[in-house]
Amino acid sequence: MNNYISRVCPSCGSTLDLENDYVKPKFDASENYELAKKRFVGFSEENVFFRYSRCKCGFLYTKKYFSLDQLGELYGSMPDNVHSGDYKSEKRTKLHYLNFILDHIPYNARIIEIGADNGAFAEEILEKKPNIDFTFVEPNIEMHNKLKNFTKNKIHTDISTIKDNENNKFDFVIGIHVFDHIVNISEVMKKISTVLKKDGKLFGVVHDESSILASILGRRWPAFCLQHPQLYNHKSINDFLESNNFKKVFIRPTKNFFPLFYLFGHALRVILKKKNNLKGGWQLPLNLGNFCFLYKNIRN
């Protein structure tokens, strides 16, 4: 028995969809748990994911998905998230993200980073602003020893365990390619609003399901995958965050840096389904249709 959960729209709570507006996989994960479990990590050439439905409000999400218990098992022992295997490219991408928000971060800010992975983004921030006090939320316990290099605070596996202290709220919450991974995203966003100071900032990077690349590749677009219970566009992220007491500061397109041969190898895997292990080469900045956003908390 798969024990998947059934979901309503995380943004408006409806179950009503737009007719003929959905993304259907070649192999539906809701029909084969063992295959879904086996293909959870990385991008699958077999095109395995849960069907995405578009709500009447415009939000794109899966109506069936892994339970929190299943996700705890699946995320609990993953390798880090440097998919290209090239840490120089990853560093350049993180610096690119940081440039969007560096001037918005107070000198001695208290920051929650959700999905902190190996701590690479926190390390970049600390190099610029060493007085930052980090609290990490990372479900992958294999990463916790690395994260201890950047904080003396308790490392959480779930944001729900962070105490809501009225007199000691946080200045910033960061999630880099995190908010399209969280199945209980409505609950998490409400929690973020309560632990942030009024006018505290929320920064994230997500995939854009309305991008040109997504339109060209269709269901072969890599972001249509088992790890994403929902995907956003500029309007849907704005509607969702405004409904959770946030006000837009900006939404901007981002670039990712990748080694040339890794990109060539990835194209062979996705388009021609040819297995390879190509790596290295010049670092190229690409606009993959991803975007970042900065919102401020307006909750009283």
Summary of the structure (lengths in Angstrom):
residues: 300
radius of gyration: 18.7
end to end distance: 44.2
largest distance: 55.9
contacts: 920
relative contact order: 0.16
helix: 32%
strand: 26%
